[in-house]
Amino acid sequence: KLRWDFINFVMSYILHLETSTKQCSVALSKDARCISKKKLLAENFSHSEKLHLFIQDVINEAGIVISDLEAIAISKGPGSYTGLRIGVAAAKGLCFALDLPLIAINSLTIMVQPFFDIKDFDFLIPMLDARRMEVYTSVFNKRQNIKMQTKALVLSEDSFVNIVENGNCLIIGNGASKFKTLNPKIDAHFNKEIHYPSAEDMCLLAWNKFKNKDFEVLASFEPYYLKDFQTTSSKKK
């Protein structure tokens, strides 16, 4: 039988990887509590260089060895094709090597976690930049219920009108500035700083999935790209 048929819920260490944007982050949790974390926001997508270094750093800082891990949690997307591919490859490699279960969490769900304590808004709308006026987005109410499932949306001034009705909304993420330029018809408020999904905000989400043994089928798991990968054609003859 697989190792996770005999899961130990006492002092369970879970490693969390988040690579869906240009921010690369890793966190280690003991049960649901983050005990070590590393994060870097870089324009040149340094995930392939930094991810494994961050993994080793958080393991060392916690004073454990990698064989102490009980599960690996990955941000599954949507987001950057390259970032997701790097993160998922690392997560699956660790799971195969250590015989660990894989936990996958939606990137937009991770994004909104720090904002549920803010009581001034009826809805949270995370936005990750896609292409042109398109974003990856969803809508959550303040009770943490999903009011609009994750989708790739071409923004307009009328976006979300029928979903949030007269509620006030906090818009977060690196796609929020696109929406702001459209003078949206909803009661939209924008976070002052660009907020990215981060591994430290995965801890409670992953812990709940861990307790329920809500694991992915490792051999067939793929990132949630949401859209096909697109490249820009070379201008060279």
Sequence and secondary structure as in RCSB ss.txt:
>XXXX:A:sequence
KLRWDFINFVMSYILHLETSTKQCSVALSKDARCISKKKLLAENFSHSEKLHLFIQDVINEAGIVISDLEAIAIS
KGPGSYTGLRIGVAAAKGLCFALDLPLIAINSLTIMVQPFFDIKDFDFLIPMLDARRMEVYTSVFNKRQNIKMQT
KALVLSEDSFVNIVENGNCLIIGNGASKFKTLNPKIDAHFNKEIHYPSAEDMCLLAWNKFKNKDFEVLASFEPYY
LKDFQTTSSKKK
>XXXX:A:secstr
  GGGG   SS EEEEEE SSSEEEEEEEETTEEEEEEEEE TT  HHHHHHHHHHHHHHHHT  GGGEEEEEEE
EESS HHHHHHHHHHHHHHHHHHT  EEEEEHHHHHHGGGTT TT SEEEEEEE STTEEEEEEEETTS EEEEE
EEEE  TTTTHHHHTT EEEEESTTHHHHHTT  SSEEEE SS     GGGGHHHHHHHHHTT    TTT     
SS          
